[in-house]
Amino acid sequence: MIIALAQHGHGEEAIELFEQMLAYGMKPDHITYVGVLSACTHVGLVEQGQRYYNLMQDVHKIEPTLSHYACMIDLFGRAGLLQEAHDFIRSMPIEPDVISWGSLLSSCKVHKNVELAKIAAERLLLIEPDNSGAYSALANLYSACRRWEDAAKIRKSMKDRGVKKDQGFSWLQIQNKVHVFGVEDGLHPQKDAIYGMMEKIWKEIKKMGFIPDTESVLHDLEPEVKEQILRHHSEKLAIAFGLISTPEKTTLRIMKNLRVCNDCHSAIKFISKLVGREIIVRDSTRFHHFKDGSCSCQDYCGCCSLLGIVSPASSGIGGKAFMLLRLATGKAQAFDMRKTAPLKASEQCYSESRRCPLHSTFKAWKQHGRLPWKRLEGQLSVSLSWDLRYHHISTCRWSRQNDLSR
C-alpha cells in the first residue's frame, strides 16, 4: 500500500500510513523502507527521507541494500542536490550498481550538470558497456546545453559500438485490443483521424495558455519543426486515439516505456481540462493522474524555463524590469523583479536587449540557491544556462521540496 500510494503521487498519504504502522507497534522490514523512501523521493521530502534512512539503521537495525541506496541517490538527485548524491555514492560501503549511477545520471540530465553526468555515464558503462540509456542521456544533455558536436560524438560512438537506442512507445487498450504508438507514428489504420484530432487539440490548448516546450526536442532544428515533433509524441497520439475511440467522460489509461517529457506532461494537463476527462499515464518511473488541469505528481522535478528578460532599456513600460517564466504548469507568467506578486501573464516576451542588467542578480541566486520571491521560496536548487548571443539567461531550472506551482 505504501509503495502504491507513492507511485500514484500520494506521498504524504504513504508517509502517514507508515507513521500509523509505527504507532501500532508494527515493525517495518526492508521492503517497507523502500516504499517510504520512494514516497519521500516522489514528493521531495529530503530531510524526512534522511531521517527515515537513519531510523531504519539505528532503530530497526536493517542494513541498507542497493534498493535503499538507490532511493537515497534519487532523493538527493531529484531535489537538485547533485553533489550530495555523488558524495552519497562515494560513501557507499558496497559497489554502486547500474541503478545507482543511472539515477545520478538522470538527475544530472534534468538539472543540466554536464561534468557529473560524464562521471556517472562513464562508471555506468564500465559496469554495463551496452547500456543505451547512458549514451542517450549524455547525448541528450549535451544537446540540451547546445553542445551539438559533443552530442554527435556520443551518438557516433553508439553507432560504432552497435548500441541501439531504446525506441519510445505508448500504448492503450480499447475493447481488449492493445494499440501501440511511436513518435510520428504513421502505421495505425486511423492515423488521419488521430492526427486531425491532435491538430485540433493543439490549437485549443494553446488558446488556453499552453506554450510548447521546444527545449524537449534535443536536436538543432527550427522552432516550427520542433513544435511539429512535439505534437506527434507517442503519448499525445495515444491520447488522441483514445478520445475518438471511447465515450465522453471515461478515463483514459496510457502506458509508456520511457519517462514522459516535460512538454507532454504540461500538454496533458491542459488536455485533461479541455476534454473534461481523467488521463492516467504510467511512465517508467510512476503513475501520473491528470485531472482538471493538474497532475498527481504536483509537478515535482518539473522545469521552469525563462522565456525572456525585459530590461529598463527595452521594456517600454516605465523602466520596470521583469522576467517571464514558463512555469511547470506550461503557462507563461511575468514577475516584477521588485515585487512578490506576479504581473499579468503573457504568452511571449523576448528581450531585444544586447545586455542583461540582472546578470549579477542571477549569479547571486545561483550561489545562494533561492529565488527572491516569497511566493516561490523554498529549498531550491537553481541552475542557469546562458544564451551568449544575447547575453541573457535562456533557461532557469529549479527543483523544489514543496508545491511551488500553487
Secondary structure, DSSP 8 states (H G I E B T S, - for coil): -HHHHHHTT-HHHHHHHHHHHHHTT----HHHHHHHHHHHHHHT-HHHHHHHHHHHHHTS-----HHHHHHHHHHHHHTT-HHHHHHHHHH-SS---HHHHHHHHHHHHHHT-HHHHHHHHHHHHHH-TT-HHHHHHHHHHHHHTT-HHHHHHHHHHHHHTT------EEEEEETTEEEEEETT---STTHHHHHHHHHHHHHHHHHTT----GGGS-SS--HHHHHHHHHT-HHHHHHHHHHHHS-TT--EEEEESS---HHHHHHHHHHHHHHT--EEEE-SS-EEEEETTEETTTTTT---EEEEEE-TTT--STT--EEEEE-TTS-EEEEETT-SSB----S------SS-TTHHHHHHHHHHT--S-GGG-SS-EEEEEEETTTTEEEEEEEE-SS-TT-
